[in-house]
Amino acid sequence: ELERHSRELALLYEIIRSTNYHLSLQDILTRAVQTLVAGMEVQAGAIYLRAGDEMLLSAVEGLPRPLQRQMERFDHEQARRLLELQLVDAHQLAGTFPFCAGAVEAGLPAWLVVNLHTREVQAGLLMLAAGEPARFDARDVDLVSRIADYLAIAIENAVLFEEMRRSLRRQQALNWASQTINASLEPERVFSSIAHVARELAGADAAAVFENDDSPYHLTLLAESGLSPSFRQSFIALLAAGRLPDAVLEALAASEAAPLPRLDKEPAGPLVHLSLAEGYQAFLTVPLLQEGRKQGAVALWWREPQRFTMDLVTALTTLANQSISAIQNARLSSFNERIIRSMDEGILIEDAEGYITFANPRMAEMLGYRSPEELIGQRILSWIDTRDRFVARLQHDAVLAGERRRYEATFQTKDGGTLPVLASSIPLLQRPGQPPEILTVVTDISELKRLQQQLIQSEKLAALGGLVAGVAHELNNPLTSIIGYAQLIKAGGVSATAAEDLKRVIQQAQRAADIVRNLLAFARQERPQRKLVDVNDIIERTIALRSYELRVQNIQVELDLDKGVPATLADPQQLQQVILNLILNAEQAMSKSGVGSRLTIRTRRTDAGVIVEVRDNGPGIPPAIMGRIFDPFFTTKEPGEGTGLGLSICYGIVQEHGGRIWAESEGIPGKGAAFFVHLPPAPPQSRIAAEEAQEQKSAPPTAGRRGSRILIVDDEQDIVEIAARVLAQQGHLVDVARSGQEAMRCVERRGYDLIVCDIKMPGMNGISFWEELTRRDPGWRKRIVFMTGDMANEQTAGFLREAGAPVLQKPFELQRLNSWIQEMLQEQGKAGVKSHPKP
């Protein structure tokens, strides 16, 4: 008895010693079962640990392999029955426990079973087997139970240690996982990293990442790791058909992981069938959640059945949460990059020294580089025109000091060209310890500058138009006097030599009048009004406008105008603008290059209308730019010499008239260039109406009433004297007035058959005179006519359109004045208008 007691104490001491010096759970279990089998002098032993509702074989000593397979696990009920019996006779219980038959066959009929119980739960079972029947007694049960209590404490400590080690490994693994999935900001690489990291972290054979579009559940495969191509395609087809696996739906619906530890034990379904066919035995889905929204899922497959521990599920859930942040960051970065790449503005980031650290593709394109990488390391000041560098440096320093600055500068492109830009610079937010940087947004303002030049040019033209109108009015009055007095002198009888001199005076005055008339027509700004025009007449008037400049530049003009060209329906001013622009282009090309001195203008009739050809023998147009000459703002002239709008405007005008304009040139100096304008003929009905009007106009007028009383109103003394003398010679009674007020007094004293009134006069002008006169008596509307040299004035032209009163334009010849007065009196006679009585 003493010897047995000594052996028991020695065994207990050995168990305590072996468990106290080891922290590995498996080492503790293995040494414990070996020590027990040897110390109890039995043939075999086994230790089971709880896994859910089952007891799984965890350490064994002396059990034959076939018997080990039979005793691999006990369910909850089997474990309870064994613990109730404690002493098991395999012969008697072969029908109760399946392993007993194998135990008898292996020569192990006697079994002892005790509980491994920690402070909180049942940890497992401790079993010993002997070859002699009834080998164990109550004292053995008591000894092994005491050993089991010590062993349970050691197991609990080892489990806690294992949990601590697993927690540390899990944290290290999660740190590695976080670094891996956040190492890139490219969405595709992030998705691939998540699949790879999840697979590594879980020890899985394959993994996949899916995105959900919340409709309510529609998954799209983003990335995978370890899946075979055939399985991948089959799974994608499954998702496309809307046949989402139940486990995935369960994870998304419950917002928590859904494990399938043994697929062969799961109900049949698409996922189970597909996975088993591929050789997978276990499956786990972890949802990707963001503030309650189901953004997607991570799925994992194993080729062996799994025991999904809480550690593993927690680690994968943590990884899923980290993945959502990584996906958001990658997508935000991708979105920002797309914005930066698609912006029409250039974007630069420069360091404190002005060296470029980032540039977008548009910036490289603006400067003529192939890629943004070519700009990295360059200094922004090296691109800026030397005249702008001082200001740019001041702006740079101000931004470094924390200010926001916007300034204009001229950049030099890679090919040596210049680019006007608007630069907007702000300081970038600094991270602690990081040097300051500047963000600059660069806008190409080339077109804006061209538009500004166009606006300036338009303002200049508008101002010129107003100036021309004023000058024309001042010229038309003396020209009227010159022509009138010359004709009066000539009509009074002079020598042949004097008559010839007077003829030349009249011709030169008429020439000056034509120049003024052409200037007025070109400067007039009013809505296009199409009417029948003679293209040849437009060309002749335009040449007359430029004749002096062409002569002083020694440019010979040849006109070859087909007199049989049909009239066309056009706005005369716009058509003259087209011809003048083509003449100016040829003139400037020859004078600037020093090549060519001949300008030829031809017209010819075709079945489809009329063609105008403007040809020079200058430098020609290079083939490289031929396709761009009609583009808006395209010009080969130096800055300030042209807007690049001339040919573009010509193109638009011709197109609006239903015509076509084109150019021909070989680009060889001396052979010059030719521009062709094709205009359609006027519609037949327009030609008929014009011919009838011309016939009526050409018919000889019948004699008007002689002895009519006429009032001439004009502030120009010479004009009223000439008009009065001419009309008096025709037998009319003529009064004159030098202002509107004086004319009103004349009307108050006597009645008049006709009043001929100037419009632009000091004091009461012609418009005010008309308004006051017709207000007093509307009958005056048919008795007042106007003469003016101010038709370019919009107010004057608008008044005449609204009043519908006849008008004689200055300067005029005396014969024209007589004919015009006779026509007015004749029209009154036809209308039955009687002499206006004295008030």
C-alpha positions in Angstrom: 0.0 0.0 0.0 2.8 2.3 0.9 4.5 1.5 -2.4 1.4 2.2 -4.4 0.9 5.5 -2.6 4.5 6.4 -3.3 4.0 5.6 -7.0 0.8 7.8 -7.1 2.6 10.7 -5.6 5.5 10.3 -8.0 3.1 10.2 -10.9 1.3 13.3 -9.7 4.6 15.1 -9.2 5.7 14.1 -12.7 2.5 15.4 -14.3 2.8 18.7 -12.4 6.4 19.1 -13.4 5.9 18.3 -17.1 2.9 20.7 -17.3 4.5 23.6 -15.4 7.5 23.8 -17.7 5.6 23.9 -21.0 3.3 26.5 -22.4 2.5 24.8 -25.7 -0.9 23.2 -25.4 0.0 20.3 -27.7 3.2 19.6 -25.8 1.3 19.6 -22.5 -1.3 17.1 -23.9 1.3 14.9 -25.5 3.6 14.7 -22.4 0.6 14.3 -20.0 -0.8 11.3 -21.9 2.6 9.7 -22.3 3.3 10.2 -18.5 0.0 8.8 -17.5 0.2 5.7 -19.7 3.7 5.0 -18.3 3.0 5.9 -14.7 -0.3 3.9 -14.6 1.3 1.0 -16.3 -1.5 0.7 -18.9 -1.4 0.1 -22.6 -3.0 3.3 -24.1 -4.4 6.7 -23.4 -6.1 9.6 -25.1 -7.0 13.2 -24.4 -10.0 14.9 -26.0 -10.7 18.7 -26.1 -14.1 20.3 -26.6 -15.0 21.8 -30.0 -18.5 23.1 -29.9 -20.8 20.2 -29.0 -18.1 17.6 -29.9 -15.1 16.1 -28.2 -12.2 15.9 -30.6 -9.1 13.6 -30.2 -6.2 15.9 -29.5 -3.4 13.7 -28.0 -2.9 9.9 -28.1 -0.5 7.3 -26.8 -0.5 3.6 -27.6 -3.8 3.5 -29.6 -3.6 1.5 -32.8 -4.3 3.6 -36.0 -7.6 1.8 -36.9 -8.9 2.4 -33.4 -7.8 6.1 -33.5 -10.0 6.6 -36.6 -12.9 5.0 -34.8 -12.4 7.3 -31.8 -11.7 10.5 -33.7 -14.7 12.3 -32.1 -17.5 11.9 -29.6 -20.7 13.8 -29.8 -22.2 15.4 -26.8 -24.4 12.5 -25.8 -21.6 9.9 -26.1 -19.3 12.1 -24.0 -22.0 12.4 -21.3 -22.6 8.6 -21.2 -18.9 7.9 -20.9 -18.5 10.3 -18.0 -21.4 8.7 -16.2 -19.9 5.3 -16.5 -16.2 6.3 -15.8 -15.3 2.6 -15.9 -16.1 1.0 -19.3 -16.0 -2.7 -20.1 -15.6 -2.9 -23.9 -17.0 -6.4 -24.0 -20.3 -5.4 -22.4 -20.8 -2.0 -24.2 -19.9 -2.9 -27.7 -23.5 -2.2 -28.8 -23.5 1.2 -27.0 -20.3 2.7 -28.2 -19.0 1.9 -31.7 -15.4 2.1 -30.7 -15.8 -0.8 -28.1 -15.7 -3.5 -30.8 -12.4 -2.2 -32.1 -11.0 -1.9 -28.6 -11.8 -5.5 -27.9 -10.2 -6.5 -31.2 -7.2 -4.4 -30.3 -6.9 -6.1 -26.9 -8.0 -3.1 -24.9 -11.2 -4.2 -23.1 -10.9 -2.0 -19.9 -11.3 1.8 -20.1 -11.2 4.6 -17.5 -12.9 8.0 -18.4 -12.6 11.2 -16.3 -13.6 14.8 -17.0 -11.2 17.6 -17.8 -13.1 20.5 -16.2 -11.8 24.1 -15.9 -13.2 26.7 -13.6 -15.9 27.6 -16.2 -16.6 24.9 -18.7 -15.9 21.3 -19.5 -12.6 21.3 -21.4 -12.5 17.7 -22.5 -12.0 14.0 -21.6 -9.1 12.0 -20.3 -9.2 8.2 -21.2 -6.9 5.3 -20.3 -7.1 1.8 -21.7 -5.7 -1.5 -20.3 -5.3 -5.1 -21.7 -6.5 -6.8 -18.5 -10.3 -6.8 -17.9 -11.4 -4.9 -14.8 -7.9 -3.3 -14.6 -9.2 0.0 -13.0 -10.8 0.5 -9.6 -12.2 3.4 -7.7 -8.8 4.4 -6.3 -7.6 4.6 -9.9 -10.6 6.8 -10.8 -9.8 9.1 -7.8 -6.1 9.3 -8.7 -6.7 10.0 -12.4 -9.4 12.6 -11.5 -6.9 14.5 -9.3 -4.4 14.4 -12.1 -7.1 15.6 -14.5 -7.8 18.6 -12.3 -4.1 19.6 -12.4 -4.1 18.9 -16.1 -7.2 21.0 -16.7 -5.5 24.0 -15.0 -2.4 23.5 -17.2 -4.7 23.3 -20.3 -6.5 26.5 -19.3 -3.2 28.3 -18.9 -1.9 26.9 -22.2 -5.1 28.0 -23.9 -4.8 31.5 -22.5 -1.2 31.6 -23.6 -2.2 30.3 -27.1 -4.9 32.9 -27.3 -2.5 35.6 -26.3 0.0 34.4 -28.9 -2.8 34.1 -31.5 -3.9 37.6 -30.7 -0.4 39.0 -31.2 0.0 37.0 -34.4 -3.4 38.3 -35.5 -2.4 41.9 -34.8 0.8 41.5 -36.6 -1.0 39.8 -39.5 -3.6 42.6 -39.6 -0.8 45.3 -39.5 0.8 43.5 -42.5 -2.6 43.2 -44.2 -3.3 46.9 -43.7 0.1 48.0 -45.0 -0.4 45.7 -48.0 -3.8 46.8 -49.1 -3.0 50.5 -48.5 0.3 50.3 -50.4 -1.4 51.4 -53.6 -4.1 53.9 -54.6 -5.0 52.1 -57.8 -8.5 50.5 -57.3 -7.6 47.3 -59.2 -4.4 46.7 -57.2 -6.2 47.4 -54.0 -9.0 44.8 -54.8 -6.3 42.3 -55.7 -4.4 42.9 -52.5 -7.5 42.4 -50.4 -8.1 39.0 -52.0 -4.5 38.0 -51.6 -4.2 39.2 -48.0 -7.5 37.6 -46.9 -6.4 34.3 -48.3 -3.0 34.5 -46.6 -4.5 35.6 -43.3 -7.1 32.8 -43.2 -4.8 30.1 -44.6 -7.5 29.6 -47.3 -7.0 28.0 -50.7 -8.8 30.7 -52.6 -10.4 34.1 -52.0 -12.5 36.6 -53.9 -13.7 40.2 -53.4 -17.2 41.2 -54.6 -18.9 44.6 -54.9 -22.6 45.0 -54.2 -24.7 47.7 -55.9 -27.6 47.6 -53.4 -30.3 46.5 -55.7 -30.9 45.0 -53.1 -28.1 42.5 -53.7 -26.2 42.3 -57.0 -22.6 41.2 -56.7 -19.8 41.9 -59.2 -16.5 40.1 -59.0 -13.7 42.7 -58.5 -10.7 40.5 -57.8 -9.7 36.9 -56.9 -6.8 34.9 -55.6 -6.3 31.2 -56.2 -9.5 30.5 -58.2 -9.1 28.4 -61.3 -10.2 30.2 -64.6 -13.0 27.7 -65.1 -14.3 28.1 -61.5 -14.0 31.8 -61.8 -16.1 31.9 -65.0 -18.7 29.6 -63.6 -19.0 31.7 -60.5 -19.3 34.9 -62.5 -22.1 33.3 -64.6 -23.8 32.3 -61.3 -23.8 35.9 -60.2 -24.8 37.3 -63.6 -27.9 35.0 -63.5 -28.8 36.4 -60.1 -28.4 33.1 -58.3 -26.6 34.4 -55.3 -25.4 31.8 -52.9 -27.4 31.5 -49.7 -24.3 31.9 -47.5 -23.5 35.2 -49.2 -27.0 36.4 -48.9 -27.1 35.4 -45.2 -23.8 37.3 -44.5 -25.1 40.5 -46.3 -28.6 40.3 -44.7 -27.2 39.7 -41.2 -24.2 42.0 -41.6 -21.9 39.4 -40.1 -19.7 36.5 -41.2 -21.5 33.3 -42.5 -19.3 30.2 -42.1 -19.9 26.8 -43.8 -17.3 24.6 -42.1 -18.3 21.4 -44.0 -19.9 22.0 -47.4 -20.8 18.2 -47.7 -23.1 18.7 -44.7 -24.9 21.7 -46.2 -28.1 21.6 -48.2 -27.7 21.3 -51.9 -27.4 24.6 -53.8 -25.5 26.3 -56.6 -22.6 27.4 -54.4 -22.3 24.0 -52.6 -22.5 22.1 -55.9 -20.0 24.3 -57.7 -17.5 24.4 -54.8 -17.6 20.6 -54.1 -17.1 19.9 -57.8 -13.9 22.0 -57.6 -12.8 20.2 -54.5 -13.5 22.8 -51.9 -14.8 21.6 -48.5 -15.4 24.8 -46.5 -16.6 28.3 -47.3 -16.8 31.6 -45.4 -18.3 34.9 -46.4 -17.4 38.2 -44.6 -19.5 41.3 -45.5 -17.9 44.6 -46.4 -19.9 47.2 -44.4 -19.8 50.9 -44.4 -22.1 52.7 -41.9 -24.6 49.9 -42.3 -24.5 49.8 -46.1 -23.6 46.5 -47.6 -20.8 47.4 -50.0 -19.8 43.9 -50.9 -18.2 40.8 -49.5 -15.0 38.8 -49.2 -15.4 35.0 -49.8 -12.9 32.3 -48.9 -12.7 28.6 -49.9 -10.7 25.7 -48.2 -10.1 22.3 -49.6 -10.4 20.8 -46.1 -13.2 21.0 -43.5 -12.6 23.9 -41.1 -13.2 24.8 -37.5 -13.9 28.6 -37.8 -12.6 30.0 -34.6 -13.7 33.3 -33.2 -10.1 34.6 -33.7 -10.2 33.9 -37.4 -13.7 35.4 -37.9 -12.7 38.5 -35.9 -9.5 38.9 -37.9 -11.3 38.6 -41.2 -14.0 41.1 -40.0 -11.3 43.6 -39.0 -9.6 43.1 -42.4 -13.0 43.7 -44.1 -13.3 47.0 -42.2 -9.8 48.1 -43.2 -10.6 47.1 -46.8 -13.5 49.4 -47.0 -11.3 52.4 -46.1 -8.6 51.3 -48.6 -11.3 50.9 -51.3 -12.7 54.4 -50.5 -9.2 56.0 -50.6 -8.3 54.3 -53.9 -11.6 55.3 -55.5 -11.3 58.8 -54.3 -7.7 59.0 -55.5 -8.8 57.5 -58.9 -11.7 60.0 -59.1 -9.4 62.9 -58.3 -6.9 61.7 -60.9 -9.6 61.4 -63.6 -10.7 65.0 -62.8 -7.1 66.3 -62.9 -6.4 64.4 -66.2 -9.6 65.6 -67.9 -9.4 69.3 -66.8 -8.8 71.8 -69.6 -6.5 73.7 -67.2 -2.9 72.8 -66.5 -2.1 71.9 -62.9 1.4 72.2 -61.4 2.8 71.6 -57.9 6.1 73.2 -57.2 8.4 73.2 -54.2 9.7 76.2 -52.3 12.5 76.6 -54.9 10.2 76.6 -57.8 11.0 73.1 -59.0 8.0 71.1 -60.5 7.1 68.0 -58.5 3.8 67.3 -60.3 2.1 68.2 -63.5 -1.0 66.9 -65.2 -1.2 65.9 -68.9 -2.9 69.1 -70.0 0.0 71.2 -68.7 2.4 69.1 -70.7 0.1 69.5 -73.8 0.0 73.3 -73.4 3.7 73.5 -73.3 4.3 71.1 -76.2 5.7 68.1 -74.2 4.6 64.5 -74.7 4.1 63.6 -71.1 3.9 65.3 -67.7 7.0 63.4 -66.5 9.1 65.6 -68.8 8.2 68.6 -66.7 9.2 67.1 -63.4 12.3 68.8 -62.0 12.1 71.8 -64.3 11.7 75.3 -62.8 8.5 77.1 -63.6 10.5 80.4 -63.9 12.4 78.9 -66.9 9.1 78.8 -68.9 8.1 82.3 -68.1 9.0 85.1 -70.6 11.9 87.1 -69.3 9.7 90.2 -69.1 7.4 88.5 -66.7 9.9 86.7 -64.5 10.3 89.5 -61.9 6.5 89.7 -61.3 6.2 85.9 -61.3 8.9 85.7 -58.6 7.1 88.2 -56.4 3.9 86.2 -56.8 5.8 83.0 -55.9 7.2 84.5 -52.7 3.8 85.9 -51.7 2.2 82.5 -52.1 4.9 80.9 -50.0 4.0 83.5 -47.3 0.5 82.1 -47.3 -1.3 84.4 -49.8 -3.4 83.4 -52.8 -2.3 85.1 -56.0 -3.6 85.3 -59.6 -1.5 86.8 -62.4 -1.1 86.8 -66.1 2.2 85.7 -67.7 3.6 84.5 -71.0 5.0 81.0 -71.0 7.5 79.8 -73.5 6.6 76.4 -75.1 9.0 73.6 -75.9 9.2 74.6 -79.6 10.0 78.2 -78.8 6.5 79.6 -79.2 4.7 81.8 -76.6 1.5 81.0 -74.7 -0.4 83.7 -72.7 -1.7 82.2 -69.5 -3.6 83.1 -66.3 -1.9 81.5 -63.3 -3.8 81.0 -60.0 -1.5 79.9 -57.2 -2.3 78.8 -53.6 -0.2 77.3 -50.8 -0.7 73.6 -50.2 -1.5 72.5 -46.7 1.7 71.3 -45.1 2.1 68.0 -43.2 4.3 68.4 -40.1 7.9 68.4 -41.0 7.2 68.7 -44.7 8.6 71.6 -46.8 6.0 74.0 -48.3 4.6 73.5 -51.8 2.5 75.6 -54.2 -0.4 74.5 -56.3 -0.9 76.5 -59.5 -3.7 76.2 -62.0 -2.8 77.4 -65.4 -5.4 78.6 -67.9 -4.6 79.1 -71.6 -6.0 82.5 -72.4 -4.9 82.7 -76.0 -8.5 82.7 -77.3 -9.4 85.2 -74.6 -6.6 87.5 -75.8 -7.7 87.1 -79.4 -11.3 87.9 -78.4 -10.0 91.0 -76.6 -8.2 92.1 -79.7 -11.3 91.4 -81.7 -13.3 93.5 -79.3 -10.8 96.3 -79.4 -10.8 96.1 -83.2 -14.6 96.2 -83.2 -14.5 99.2 -80.9 -12.0 100.9 -83.2 -14.2 100.2 -86.2 -17.3 101.5 -84.4 -15.4 104.6 -83.5 -14.1 104.9 -87.0 -17.6 104.5 -88.4 -18.9 107.3 -86.2 -15.9 109.5 -87.2 -16.4 108.7 -90.9 -20.2 109.5 -90.6 -19.4 112.9 -89.0 -16.6 113.7 -91.5 -18.8 112.6 -94.4 -21.6 115.0 -93.4 -19.1 117.8 -93.2 -17.6 116.9 -96.6 -20.9 116.4 -98.4 -22.1 120.0 -97.7 -19.1 121.7 -99.3 -19.0 119.1 -102.1 -22.7 120.0 -102.9 -21.7 123.7 -103.0 -18.7 123.0 -105.2 -20.7 121.0 -107.7 -23.6 123.4 -107.6 -21.6 126.6 -108.2 -19.5 124.9 -110.9 -22.6 123.9 -112.7 -24.1 127.4 -112.3 -21.0 129.0 -113.7 -20.9 126.6 -116.6 -24.5 127.0 -117.4 -24.1 130.9 -117.4 -21.8 130.6 -120.5 -18.0 130.5 -120.3 -15.2 129.9 -122.7 -14.4 126.4 -123.9 -11.2 126.3 -121.7 -13.1 127.4 -118.7 -15.9 125.0 -119.4 -13.4 122.1 -119.6 -11.9 123.3 -116.3 -15.3 123.4 -114.7 -16.0 119.9 -116.0 -12.8 118.7 -114.3 -13.8 120.5 -111.1 -17.2 118.8 -111.2 -15.6 115.4 -111.9 -13.1 115.6 -109.1 -15.9 116.7 -106.7 -18.0 113.8 -107.8 -14.9 111.5 -107.3 -14.6 112.9 -103.8 -18.3 112.3 -103.3 -18.0 108.7 -104.5 -15.1 108.1 -102.0 -17.2 109.5 -99.2 -20.2 107.4 -100.3 -18.1 104.2 -100.3 -16.7 105.0 -96.9 -20.2 105.6 -95.6 -21.4 102.3 -97.1 -18.5 100.4 -95.5 -18.7 102.0 -92.1 -22.5 101.8 -91.9 -23.6 99.3 -89.2 -27.1 98.1 -89.8 -28.8 94.8 -90.2 -28.1 93.0 -93.5 -30.7 94.0 -96.1 -30.5 91.9 -99.3 -31.5 93.4 -102.6 -30.6 93.0 -106.2 -27.0 94.1 -106.7 -24.6 94.4 -109.6 -21.4 92.5 -108.5 -19.3 94.5 -111.0 -20.5 97.8 -109.5 -19.6 96.6 -106.0 -16.1 95.7 -107.3 -15.6 99.0 -109.0 -16.7 101.0 -105.9 -14.4 98.9 -103.7 -11.4 99.4 -106.0 -12.1 103.1 -106.0 -12.0 103.0 -102.2 -8.5 101.5 -102.3 -7.2 103.0 -105.5 -4.8 105.5 -103.8 -3.2 102.9 -101.5 -2.8 100.5 -104.4 -1.1 103.2 -106.5 1.3 104.3 -103.9 2.4 100.7 -103.3 2.9 100.3 -107.0 0.3 97.5 -107.3 -1.2 97.3 -110.8 -4.9 96.5 -110.8 -6.4 94.7 -113.8 -10.2 94.5 -114.0 -11.8 91.9 -116.3 -15.5 92.2 -115.5 -18.0 90.3 -117.6 -20.8 92.8 -118.3 -23.2 89.9 -118.7 -23.0 88.6 -115.2 -26.5 88.3 -113.6 -27.5 90.3 -110.7 -27.4 88.6 -107.3 -29.5 88.9 -104.2 -27.1 90.2 -101.5 -26.4 92.8 -98.9 -24.3 95.4 -100.7 -22.2 96.3 -97.6 -21.5 92.7 -96.7 -20.5 91.9 -100.3 -18.3 94.9 -100.4 -16.7 93.8 -97.1 -15.8 90.4 -98.7 -14.3 92.0 -101.8 -12.4 94.5 -99.7 -11.0 91.8 -97.4 -9.7 89.8 -100.3 -8.1 92.9 -101.9 -6.5 93.8 -98.6 -5.1 90.3 -98.1 -3.5 90.3 -101.6 -2.2 93.9 -101.1 -0.6 93.1 -97.7 0.9 89.8 -98.9 2.6 91.5 -101.8 3.8 94.6 -99.9 5.1 92.6 -96.9 7.0 90.0 -98.9 8.2 92.2 -101.7 7.0 89.6 -104.1 4.4 90.5 -106.8 2.9 93.8 -108.0 -0.2 92.7 -109.9 -3.8 92.3 -108.7 -6.4 90.9 -111.1 -10.1 90.8 -110.4 -12.4 88.9 -112.8 -16.0 88.1 -113.0 -17.6 85.6 -115.2 -21.1 84.2 -115.8 -21.9 80.6 -115.2 -25.0 78.5 -115.3 -25.1 78.5 -111.5 -24.6 82.3 -111.1 -21.5 84.5 -111.0 -17.9 83.8 -110.0 -15.6 86.5 -108.7 -11.8 85.8 -108.9 -9.3 87.9 -106.9 -5.8 86.8 -108.0 -2.3 88.2 -107.2 1.2 87.2 -108.2 2.6 87.5 -104.6 4.2 84.9 -102.4 1.3 82.4 -102.4 -0.1 80.3 -99.6 2.0 77.4 -98.2 0.3 74.1 -98.6 0.7 73.3 -94.9 -1.7 76.1 -93.9 -4.1 76.0 -96.8 -6.6 74.0 -94.9 -6.7 76.5 -92.0 -6.9 79.9 -93.7 -10.7 80.2 -93.1 -10.4 79.2 -89.4 -11.4 81.9 -86.9 -8.4 83.7 -85.4 -5.9 81.9 -87.7 -3.3 84.4 -88.9 0.3 84.4 -90.1 0.7 88.1 -89.4 2.7 89.6 -86.5 0.8 90.3 -83.3 -1.2 93.5 -83.6 -1.3 93.4 -87.4 -4.3 91.2 -87.7 -7.1 89.5 -85.8 -7.3 86.3 -88.0 -11.0 87.1 -88.6 -10.9 88.5 -92.1 -11.2 85.3 -94.2 -13.4 83.7 -91.5 -15.9 86.6 -91.8 -15.7 86.3 -95.6 -16.5 82.6 -95.4 -19.5 83.3 -93.1 -20.9 86.0 -95.3 -20.6 84.0 -98.5 -22.1 80.9 -96.8 -25.1 83.0 -95.6 -25.7 84.2 -99.2 -25.9 80.6 -100.4 -22.5 80.8 -102.1 -19.1 79.3 -101.8 -15.6 80.6 -101.3 -12.3 78.8 -101.8 -8.6 79.4 -102.5 -6.0 78.0 -104.9 -2.3 78.3 -104.5 0.8 76.3 -105.3 2.7 78.1 -102.5 5.4 79.2 -105.0 6.5 82.8 -104.7 5.6 84.8 -107.8 2.7 82.5 -108.7 0.6 84.0 -105.9 -2.8 82.9 -104.8 -6.3 83.1 -106.1 -9.6 83.4 -104.2 -12.9 82.5 -105.8 -16.3 83.5 -104.7 -19.3 81.9 -106.2 -22.7 83.6 -105.7 -26.1 82.3 -107.0 -28.2 84.4 -109.3 -31.2 86.3 -108.0 -34.5 84.5 -108.1 -36.5 85.4 -111.3 -39.3 87.2 -109.4 -36.7 89.6 -107.8 -35.2 90.4 -111.2 -38.6 91.2 -112.8 -39.6 93.5 -109.9 -36.2 95.3 -110.2 -36.6 95.7 -113.9 -40.0 97.2 -113.5 -38.8 99.6 -110.9 -35.9 100.6 -113.2 -38.3 101.3 -116.1 -40.4 103.5 -114.0 -37.3 105.3 -112.7 -35.9 105.7 -116.2 -39.2 107.1 -117.7 -38.9 110.8 -118.6 -40.8 112.8 -116.0 -43.7 115.0 -117.0 -43.3 118.6 -116.3 -44.2 119.6 -112.7 -46.3 122.6 -111.8 -44.5 125.9 -112.4 -44.9 128.8 -110.0 -45.1 126.5 -107.0 -44.1 128.0 -103.7 -41.1 126.2 -102.2 -39.3 126.6 -98.8 -35.6 125.6 -98.7 -34.4 124.9 -95.1 -30.6 124.4 -94.5 -28.0 125.9 -92.2 -25.5 126.0 -95.1 -25.7 129.4 -96.8 -24.2 128.2 -100.1 -26.6 125.3 -100.4 -29.7 127.4 -99.9 -28.5 130.0 -102.3 -27.7 127.5 -105.0 -31.0 125.6 -104.5 -33.0 128.8 -104.5 -31.4 130.1 -107.7 -31.9 126.8 -109.6 -35.5 126.5 -108.5 -36.2 130.1 -109.2 -34.9 129.6 -112.8 -37.6 126.9 -113.1 -40.3 129.5 -112.3 -40.9 128.6 -108.7 -41.4 131.0 -105.8 -38.6 130.2 -103.4 -38.2 131.2 -99.7 -35.1 130.2 -97.7 -34.6 129.6 -93.9 -31.3 128.9 -92.1 -32.8 127.0 -89.1 -35.8 125.1 -88.0 -37.1 128.0 -85.9 -36.9 130.4 -88.9 -38.6 127.8 -91.1 -41.5 127.6 -88.6 -41.9 131.4 -88.8 -42.1 131.2 -92.6 -44.7 128.5 -92.4 -46.7 130.6 -90.0 -46.7 133.6 -92.5 -47.6 131.8 -95.7 -48.5 128.4 -97.2 -46.1 126.3 -99.3 -46.5 123.6 -102.0 -43.3 121.9 -100.9 -40.7 122.2 -98.1 -37.1 120.9 -98.8 -35.4 120.5 -95.4 -32.0 119.5 -94.2 -31.9 117.1 -91.2 -28.7 118.0 -89.3 -28.9 121.7 -88.2 -28.2 123.6 -85.0 -31.1 124.5 -82.8 -34.3 122.9 -84.1 -33.0 120.2 -86.5 -35.0 118.7 -89.3 -36.4 115.9 -87.2 -37.8 118.3 -84.6 -39.1 120.6 -87.3 -41.0 117.6 -88.9 -42.4 116.5 -85.6 -43.7 120.0 -84.7 -45.0 120.7 -88.2 -46.9 117.4 -88.5 -48.2 117.8 -85.0 -49.8 121.1 -85.9 -51.2 119.8 -89.2 -50.7 116.2 -90.4 -51.3 117.4 -93.9 -47.7 118.6 -94.0 -46.5 114.9 -94.2 -47.1 114.9 -98.0 -45.5 118.3 -98.6 -42.1 118.0 -96.8 -39.0 116.2 -98.3 -35.5 116.0 -96.9 -32.0 116.4 -98.2 -29.0 115.2 -96.1 -25.4 114.1 -96.2 -25.8 112.2 -92.9 -27.3 108.9 -94.1 -24.7 106.9 -92.1 -26.1 108.2 -88.9 -28.4 105.5 -87.4 -30.7 108.1 -85.9 -31.1 109.8 -89.3 -31.6 106.6 -91.1 -34.1 105.3 -88.6 -36.1 108.6 -88.7 -36.4 108.5 -92.5 -37.5 104.8 -92.4 -40.2 105.6 -89.8 -41.4 108.9 -91.5 -41.4 107.4 -95.0 -40.5 110.8 -96.3 -38.6 111.2 -99.7 -34.9 112.1 -99.3 -32.2 113.5 -101.6 -28.7 112.5 -100.6 -25.9 115.1 -100.7 -23.9 115.9 -102.6 -26.2 116.3 -105.6 -26.0 117.8 -109.0 -28.4 120.7 -110.0 -30.0 118.6 -112.7 -30.8 115.9 -110.1 -32.2 118.6 -107.7 -34.5 119.9 -110.5 -35.7 116.4 -111.5 -36.3 115.5 -107.9 -38.4 118.6 -107.2 -40.4 118.1 -110.4 -41.0 114.4 -109.4 -42.2 115.5 -105.9 -44.6 118.1 -107.4 -45.8 115.7 -110.0 -46.6 113.1 -107.4 -48.6 115.7 -105.5 -50.6 116.5 -108.7 -51.4 112.8 -109.3 -52.5 112.5 -105.7 -54.7 115.6 -105.9 -52.8 117.5 -103.3 -53.7 121.1 -103.4 -51.5 124.0 -102.5 -51.2 124.4 -98.8 -53.0 127.6 -97.8 -51.5 130.4 -95.8 -52.3 129.8 -92.1 
